[in-house]
Amino acid sequence: MKFCSECGSGLTLRIPAGDNRPRFVCTHCGTVHYQNPKVVAGCIPEWGQQVLLCRRAIEPRLGLWTLPAGFMENDETTLQAATRETLEEASARVEIHGLYALFNLPHINQVYVMFRGRLLDLDFAPGSESLEVALFSEAAIPWETLAFPVVRETLRLYYQDRRRGSFQQHLGDIFRSGERYEARMHAPG
Amino acid sequence: MKFCSECGSGLTLRIPAGDNRPRFVCTHCGTVHYQNPKVVAGCIPEWGQQVLLCRRAIEPRLGLWTLPAGFMENDETTLQAATRETLEEASARVEIHGLYALFNLPHINQVYVMFRGRLLDLDFAPGSESLEVALFSEAAIPWETLAFPVVRETLRLYYQDRRRGSFQQHLGDIFRSGERYEARMHAPG
């Protein structure tokens, strides 16, 4: 961020009056340009004992497997965003059950909101951002070639809940610890 | 948004290749400027049978009562954001229990993430954005002078759960219907 999106002038990094952290502020018109985390909404599409995964056709993590998820857009809800991403990435129609997990990823300024969803039919197919989409039983989940730590943690919790016979809602943080990523889950409220 | 924040040139509104909705795109360097919803994190600070509310010293809704909540910043988690906002607006220290409710507000592109929190002491005081802060029993809640529909709905659910003797996690949408706002809650997953 180098120029003011309102007037095109240069920006300076300083703490505005009444604030307590540095922001990009326009040197000409004074507009403060806030930067905030983005929401990623996604879904665990279920078909009986199987879940639908997508193999990524785009960077980052091209070629690796993920749950359908993507950036929430303006003018939609998290539930609509998860449904839309599932349609775009896997051409799959889901009926969302409810909120399943919220993950904070502060190292990349993202908040993941994950839902469970029931696949409505088997007419799925790769969207433009996927190389292939397929159903997996727990034994077949490609744990070693999953795209993101947040996908691994979501699936780990999902199968743990399923073995226990009841689904909880989860809150956790994924953080970077040296070269590795760790998940820290919070106790239910 | 009128100028490119990367090179200062003018913007045009068009659908980029491979996308499906209009974005602000730089006419010179081609940078696509995405606009996404923001996360507001907040807290229901509890002290026995009472909850802490803040009377707003700033617009919008100056003079009306609200729960401590504010925009999540980069480099923090939603839980840290809710704790920080409670400290900033009410000088109050809380121990967060867990996620309580997630609300989508698509008409203003916000996602509210609300927690329940236990007040650790009674040394609260108005922060710079509050005129006063006070504890309220259910009978004393100023329903007619609450600042935002999402605050009203959060408190309504909270007391409903408390009367039932157990707290659920809630997912809902607040949407504008003519001159009014309505809450549409989703069934638990």
Boltz contact constraints between the chains, C-beta under 6 A:
constraints:
  - contact:
      token1: [A, 1]
      token2: [B, 5]
      max_distance: 6.0
  - contact:
      token1: [A, 3]
      token2: [B, 3]
      max_distance: 6.0
  - contact:
      token1: [A, 3]
      token2: [B, 5]
      max_distance: 6.0
  - contact:
      token1: [A, 3]
      token2: [B, 8]
      max_distance: 6.0
  - contact:
      token1: [A, 5]
      token2: [B, 1]
      max_distance: 6.0
  - contact:
      token1: [A, 5]
      token2: [B, 3]
      max_distance: 6.0
  - contact:
      token1: [A, 5]
      token2: [B, 5]
      max_distance: 6.0
  - contact:
      token1: [A, 8]
      token2: [B, 3]
      max_distance: 6.0
  - contact:
      token1: [A, 8]
      token2: [B, 8]
      max_distance: 6.0
  - contact:
      token1: [A, 35]
      token2: [B, 74]
      max_distance: 6.0
  - contact:
      token1: [A, 36]
      token2: [B, 38]
      max_distance: 6.0
  - contact:
      token1: [A, 36]
      token2: [B, 71]
      max_distance: 6.0
  - contact:
      token1: [A, 37]
      token2: [B, 39]
      max_distance: 6.0
  - contact:
      token1: [A, 37]
      token2: [B, 72]
      max_distance: 6.0
  - contact:
      token1: [A, 38]
      token2: [B, 36]
      max_distance: 6.0
  - contact:
      token1: [A, 39]
      token2: [B, 37]
      max_distance: 6.0
  - contact:
      token1: [A, 39]
      token2: [B, 111]
      max_distance: 6.0
  - contact:
      token1: [A, 71]
      token2: [B, 36]
      max_distance: 6.0
  - contact:
      token1: [A, 72]
      token2: [B, 37]
      max_distance: 6.0
  - contact:
      token1: [A, 74]
      token2: [B, 35]
      max_distance: 6.0
  - contact:
      token1: [A, 74]
      token2: [B, 109]
      max_distance: 6.0
  - contact:
      token1: [A, 75]
      token2: [B, 106]
      max_distance: 6.0
  - contact:
      token1: [A, 76]
      token2: [B, 106]
      max_distance: 6.0
  - contact:
      token1: [A, 77]
      token2: [B, 104]
      max_distance: 6.0
  - contact:
      token1: [A, 77]
      token2: [B, 106]
      max_distance: 6.0
  - contact:
      token1: [A, 77]
      token2: [B, 173]
      max_distance: 6.0
  - contact:
      token1: [A, 78]
      token2: [B, 104]
      max_distance: 6.0
  - contact:
      token1: [A, 97]
      token2: [B, 189]
      max_distance: 6.0
  - contact:
      token1: [A, 98]
      token2: [B, 188]
      max_distance: 6.0
  - contact:
      token1: [A, 98]
      token2: [B, 189]
      max_distance: 6.0
  - contact:
      token1: [A, 99]
      token2: [B, 171]
      max_distance: 6.0
  - contact:
      token1: [A, 99]
      token2: [B, 189]
      max_distance: 6.0
  - contact:
      token1: [A, 104]
      token2: [B, 77]
      max_distance: 6.0
  - contact:
      token1: [A, 104]
      token2: [B, 78]
      max_distance: 6.0
  - contact:
      token1: [A, 106]
      token2: [B, 75]
      max_distance: 6.0
  - contact:
      token1: [A, 106]
      token2: [B, 76]
      max_distance: 6.0
  - contact:
      token1: [A, 106]
      token2: [B, 77]
      max_distance: 6.0
  - contact:
      token1: [A, 109]
      token2: [B, 74]
      max_distance: 6.0
  - contact:
      token1: [A, 111]
      token2: [B, 39]
      max_distance: 6.0
  - contact:
      token1: [A, 116]
      token2: [B, 189]
      max_distance: 6.0
  - contact:
      token1: [A, 169]
      token2: [B, 169]
      max_distance: 6.0
  - contact:
      token1: [A, 171]
      token2: [B, 99]
      max_distance: 6.0
  - contact:
      token1: [A, 173]
      token2: [B, 77]
      max_distance: 6.0
  - contact:
      token1: [A, 188]
      token2: [B, 98]
      max_distance: 6.0
  - contact:
      token1: [A, 189]
      token2: [B, 97]
      max_distance: 6.0
  - contact:
      token1: [A, 189]
      token2: [B, 98]
      max_distance: 6.0
  - contact:
      token1: [A, 189]
      token2: [B, 116]
      max_distance: 6.0
